[in-house]
Amino acid sequence: MFFWYEYLVLVAMLIFSTLIGLYFGCFGSKQSTTTEYLFGGKNMKFLPIGISITASQFSAITLIGVPSDVYTFGAFYWFVCLCYVPVFFLAAVVFYPVFFKAQVSTAYEYLEKRFDNKARLLGSFLYLLRENITLPLFIYSPALALSTVTGVKVSVIAIAISLICIFYTAIGGLKTVVWTDVLQFVIIMASTVVITWIGVKSTGGFSTVWNTALAGGRLDIFE
């Protein structure tokens, strides 16, 4: 079960995420234009944007499932990570400049400009179909984990967290999404470092962890 300080971190993150949405939605420019709401006014710095894109690659399935997968089947999963390198390179060099030059808000808008409305509708339909299949998993995984450590029903957690995320995203626009991603990324990285440090220390040091993984065949990426 959670200790009091773990509840504090969870509640603080939800509160700060909501406050970020309220700040960008109710103060400053107040997201009064479409450009401000969808594009962040086109004046955001590269660092928060980069961190936000990086954070979008994480999910509860990643944080919970990948360590379990590597522990069970070995380090073959590293090949998945290697595949990201050329994909991100192509996205940054080929696709993003085209989208930026076309000044489109989504890839589906670009499909309409490049082809026709039918192409846009087909792409949008396939995306919505995929999201309706996968999104419940992304919500259920952290809800299940939180339910295990708090005793609160999975359905209650899933609904509560979803409503909070919908609220701050809807009211604050892109700027809120970016800065909440930055906040969550910092918490994820800090938590990962702390958990790794505790795990390595409690098992006798890095060399012990490495030798144990090596002896158990966990580092054989070709198996």
C-alpha positions in Angstrom: 0.0 0.0 0.0 1.0 3.6 -0.5 2.8 5.5 2.2 1.7 9.1 3.1 4.4 10.7 1.0 3.5 8.6 -2.1 -0.1 9.9 -1.7 1.4 13.4 -1.5 3.3 13.0 -4.7 0.2 11.6 -6.6 -2.2 14.3 -5.3 0.4 17.1 -5.9 0.9 16.0 -9.5 -2.9 16.0 -10.2 -3.3 19.4 -8.5 -0.4 21.0 -10.3 -1.6 19.6 -13.7 -5.0 21.1 -13.0 -3.5 24.4 -12.0 -1.4 24.5 -15.2 -4.6 24.1 -17.2 -6.4 26.8 -15.2 -3.4 29.2 -15.6 -3.3 28.9 -19.4 -7.1 28.7 -19.8 -8.1 31.6 -17.4 -5.1 33.9 -17.3 -2.6 35.5 -19.8 -3.9 35.1 -23.4 -6.7 32.8 -22.1 -6.4 30.7 -25.4 -8.6 33.3 -27.1 -7.6 32.3 -30.7 -7.4 29.0 -32.5 -3.6 29.5 -33.1 -3.1 30.0 -29.3 -5.2 26.9 -28.4 -4.0 24.4 -31.0 -0.4 25.7 -31.7 0.5 27.3 -28.4 0.7 30.7 -30.1 3.7 29.2 -32.2 6.1 30.8 -29.8 6.9 28.0 -27.4 10.6 27.1 -26.8 12.1 23.9 -28.2 13.0 22.4 -24.8 9.5 22.0 -23.4 8.3 20.8 -26.8 11.1 18.2 -27.0 10.4 17.0 -23.5 6.7 16.8 -24.2 7.3 14.7 -27.3 9.6 12.4 -25.4 7.1 12.1 -22.5 4.4 11.1 -25.0 6.4 7.9 -25.7 5.9 6.8 -22.1 2.8 5.1 -20.7 1.8 2.9 -17.9 2.2 0.0 -20.2 5.8 1.0 -20.9 6.7 1.6 -17.3 5.0 -1.6 -16.0 5.1 -3.9 -19.0 8.7 -3.4 -20.3 10.6 -4.3 -17.1 8.3 -7.4 -16.7 8.9 -8.3 -20.4 12.7 -8.0 -20.0 12.7 -9.9 -16.8 10.7 -12.8 -18.3 12.0 -13.0 -21.8 15.4 -11.2 -21.7 16.8 -8.0 -23.3 15.6 -8.7 -26.8 13.3 -5.7 -26.3 16.3 -3.4 -26.9 15.7 -4.0 -30.6 12.5 -2.1 -30.3 14.4 0.8 -28.8 16.9 0.7 -31.7 14.0 0.9 -34.2 12.9 4.2 -32.7 16.2 5.9 -33.8 15.6 5.8 -37.6 11.9 6.5 -37.1 12.4 9.6 -35.0 15.2 10.8 -37.4 12.9 10.4 -40.4 10.1 12.2 -38.6 12.3 15.1 -37.6 14.0 15.5 -41.0 11.3 14.5 -43.5 7.8 14.7 -42.0 7.8 17.5 -39.4 9.2 20.1 -41.9 6.5 19.3 -44.4 3.8 19.7 -41.7 5.3 22.9 -40.5 5.5 24.4 -43.9 1.9 23.4 -44.7 0.8 24.9 -41.4 -1.5 22.0 -40.6 -2.7 21.1 -37.1 -2.9 17.3 -37.8 -1.5 14.8 -40.3 -5.1 14.2 -41.4 -5.5 17.8 -42.4 -2.4 17.3 -44.5 -4.0 14.2 -46.2 -6.9 16.4 -47.3 -4.5 19.1 -48.7 -2.4 16.5 -50.4 -5.1 14.2 -51.7 -8.8 14.8 -50.9 -11.4 14.7 -48.1 -11.9 10.9 -48.5 -8.2 10.3 -47.6 -8.6 12.5 -44.6 -11.8 10.7 -43.4 -10.2 7.3 -44.0 -7.1 8.3 -42.0 -9.1 9.8 -39.2 -11.4 6.7 -39.0 -8.4 4.3 -38.8 -6.9 6.5 -36.1 -10.1 6.6 -34.0 -10.5 2.8 -34.5 -7.0 2.3 -33.2 -7.4 4.6 -30.2 -10.7 3.1 -29.2 -9.0 -0.3 -29.1 -5.7 0.8 -27.3 -6.8 3.7 -25.1 -8.7 1.6 -22.6 -5.6 -0.4 -22.0 -3.5 2.8 -21.4 -6.2 3.9 -18.9 -6.8 0.5 -17.3 -3.1 -0.3 -16.6 -2.3 2.7 -14.3 -5.8 2.4 -12.7 -5.1 -1.2 -11.9 -1.7 -0.3 -10.4 -3.2 2.5 -8.3 -6.1 0.3 -7.2 -3.6 -2.3 -6.0 -1.7 0.2 -3.8 -4.6 2.4 -2.6 -7.6 0.0 -2.3 -9.8 2.2 -4.4 -11.9 0.6 -7.2 -10.3 0.5 -10.6 -13.4 2.1 -12.2 -13.3 5.0 -9.8 -9.7 5.7 -10.4 -10.1 5.4 -14.2 -13.0 7.9 -14.3 -11.4 10.4 -11.9 -8.0 10.5 -13.6 -9.7 10.7 -17.1 -11.9 13.6 -16.0 -8.9 15.5 -14.6 -6.9 15.0 -17.8 -9.9 16.0 -20.0 -10.5 19.1 -17.9 -7.0 20.6 -18.0 -6.5 19.6 -21.7 -9.8 21.1 -22.8 -9.4 24.4 -20.9 -5.7 25.0 -21.4 -5.0 23.8 -25.0 -1.6 22.8 -26.3 0.4 24.9 -23.8 -1.2 23.0 -20.9 -0.5 19.6 -22.6 3.2 20.5 -23.1 3.8 21.8 -19.6 1.9 18.9 -17.9 4.0 16.6 -20.0 7.1 18.3 -18.7 5.9 17.9 -15.1 5.1 14.3 -15.6 8.4 13.6 -17.4 10.3 15.1 -14.4 8.4 12.9 -12.0 8.8 9.8 -14.1 12.6 10.3 -14.4 13.0 11.1 -10.7 11.0 8.1 -9.7 13.0 5.9 -12.1 16.3 7.1 -10.7 15.1 6.6 -7.1 13.7 3.1 -7.8 16.9 2.1 -9.6 19.1 3.3 -6.8 17.1 1.5 -4.2 17.0 -1.7 -6.2 20.7 -1.7 -7.0 21.6 -0.8 -3.4 19.4 -3.5 -1.9 20.8 -6.3 -4.1 24.5 -5.6 -3.4 25.5 -3.1 -6.0 25.5 -2.8 -9.8 28.0 -5.6 -10.4 25.8 -8.0 -8.5 22.7 -7.0 -10.6 24.7 -7.3 -13.8 26.2 -10.7 -13.0 22.8 -12.1 -11.8 21.2 -10.9 -15.1 24.1 -12.3 -17.1 23.9 -15.7 -15.3 20.1 -15.9 -15.8 20.4 -15.2 -19.6 18.6 -11.8 -19.3 21.2 -10.0 -21.3 21.2 -12.2 -24.3 19.5 -9.9 -26.9 19.6 -12.6 -29.6 17.6 -15.2 -27.7 
